[in-house]
């Protein structure tokens, strides 16, 4: 391909901008990448102009360019998609999405996501004690969830139960009987009724028998009996 053959169509085909950009990024008539935080609902921002302005201000490179409106638009789009599907198929349940804090721990990012999803009761997911503390601090909507995943030692469970005392919908997700027993034991010490979710991993019997790192996990009925017995 010669220089004269290079045009917008060739650039899009070479870099597959339409594929990964999903309407948020494209190439303008000048051949520069532009961001469209609201897709076709708003204007576009030339990335090169942002870079040139940052350089003119003396900002050090490399730098991260964050589009808050894009975060908001994505959260609202996801929730709108589930709302439309629920309506279309006459589903009787509700969708309660959560943002995993491990993806991005920056306060301004989490604040934007929580605010954007407030009307849909969009919550947060925490997989460690620091993440859980952050989730409890950022959580404002009494109808949204805080999902607790990851390794759960007594301190983690105690922090989650403190959230329950604050009337937050903190759900401790367990996948082992030991975790369930520890959650029940700690909840009695704290004096609060926990909200417990169960993760069930489905694996073929052949894998369970040949993989030395796998073992059979008690079924949901065992968890239910353990919880009822408490």
N, C-alpha and C positions, 0 to 999 in steps of 0.2 A: 504494500500500500504506500503510495507516494504522499507527500505533504498535501498536495492538491486534492487528494481523495478523502482527506480527513474532514469530517463534518460532525454535526450533532448526532446524527443517526449512527455513524461509526463509533463515536465516543460512547454512546449508550450501549451499543452492542458489545464493545470491547470490555467495558467496566460493569456491565449489567446493572446500571444505576436504577433502572425501573424495577429490577428484581429485588435488590436489597433496600432500596429507598422507600418502597411501599407508599409512595405519594408524599413522603416527608422530605426527600432529597431529589434533586434533578439537576440538569445542566441547562444554563440559560443561553440566550442567543450569542453572548460574548464568549461562550465556551467555558464558563466558570461554574463550579458547583454552588448551588443555592439550597438553603434550608427552607422548608415550608412547615412551620410548627403546627399549623392548623390545616394542613393539606390545602385543598382548594377553597376552604372557607376563609382563608386569610392571605396576607401577602407573603413575599419571599425575602430571604436575607442572603446576600452574597457572602460566602465564607471568606473569599479573598479580601473583601472590604473590611470585614471584622479583623482579620489578621493584620492588615495594613494599619488599621486604627490602633490595634494593640501595640504594634511595633512603634508607631508614632508616639504613643504614651510611655514608651520605655519599659513595657512589661516584659518579663523574662520568658523565654521559650525553653521547652515546650509548654503549652498551656491547654487547659480544658475549656471548651466552649459548651456551655450548657443552655438549652432552650427550655425554660420553665413551661411555656405554653405547650410544648410537645409532650412533656410528662403529663400535664393535665388532660390533654386531648387523648392520649393513650388510655389513661385510667377511665375516662368517661366513655371511650369507644368500647372497651372491654365490658364494662357494666351494661352499656346499652345493648350490646350483642346478646348478653344473657337475658336481659329483660325482654328483648324481641323474641328470643327462642321460647322463653317461658310463656309468653302470650300466644305465640303461634301454635304450640303444642299443648296448651291448656294445662301446664304443669302446676301441681298444687303446692310445690315447695318454694323455697326462696334461695337466691344466690347470695352468698356472703364471701366475697373475695378477700384475700389478704396479700400484702406486699412483704416479701422476705427481706428483713432488714440487712441480712448479710450481702445482698446484692449491692447496696449502696448505703453506707452509714451516715452520710452527710446530713446534718440537721435540716438544711434548706430543701434537700430533695425529699426527705420524709414528710416535712411540713406540707410541701406542695402536693404530694400524693394523698396524704390524709385529707387535706382540704378539698382536693378535686373529687375524692370519692365519698365525701360526707353524705351527700344525698342518697347514695346507694349503700351506705353503711359499710364502706370498704375498710378493712382492718389491717392488722400487722401480724407478721410471723417472726418468732424469735427462736434461735437455736442455741443460745448461750446466755449466761447470767448477764453480761453487759448488754446484750441485745434486749433481753427481757426488761431490764431497768429502763433502757431507752424507750421501749414500746410502752411501758406503763406511764412514762413521763409525757409521751407524745399523744397517747390515746385520749380522745375527748368524747367520742360518740358512745353513749351507753348501749346502743344496739349493734355496734360493730364488734368483731372478735379479735382477741389476741391468742394466736395459736402457739403453743409451746412444743417445739420439737427438739431433737438432739439429745445429748447425754444429760440425764437429770439426776443430780446428786441431791441430798436433802436440802442444801442451801437454795438450789434452783427451785425446787418444789415449794419451799417456804416463801420465796419471793412471789411465785405465782399465786399462792394462796393469799398473800397480802393484797394482791390485786383483786381477788375475790372479795376480800373485806372492804375494798373500795367500790364495790358493786360493779366491777368491770367483768365482762364476759371472757374470762381467761380459761382456755381449754387446755388441759395437760394431755398430750397425746402419748399413750403408752403402747409398747409393742412386746413387752415381756411381763410375765407375772411378777417378777421382782419389782419392776417399776410401779405396777399397780399396788402391790403390798406396801411399798414405801410411800406412795402418795396417800393411801388410806391412813397409814400410821401417822404421817406428818400432819394430815388434816385434822386428826383427832387431837394432836398436840396443840395445833393453832386454834382449833375450835371453829372451823368453817367447813361447809360442805363443798367439795371440789366439783368442777365440771371436767369429766374425763372423756377423751376420745380414744378410739382403738385403731391402730394401724395394723392391717392384715396383709402380709406379703404372700402372694400365691406363687408357689414353686412346684414344678413337677416332682413326683416322688423319686424319679430316677436321679434328679439333681440332688435331692436331699440325701440320698443314700450314697452317692459317690463323692460329693463335695465335703471334705473334712472340716471346712469352716462353716458349714450349715448344720442346723439341727432342727428337729421338729419343734414347732411352736404350738403351745396350747391354743385350741380353737376359741372362737368368740364365746362359746358356751361356758368355758372354764373361767374366762374373765368375768362373765355375767354372774356366775355362781360366787366367785370371790367377792365381787362388789356387793352383791345382795347379802352375803354372809357378814359383811362389815357393818 
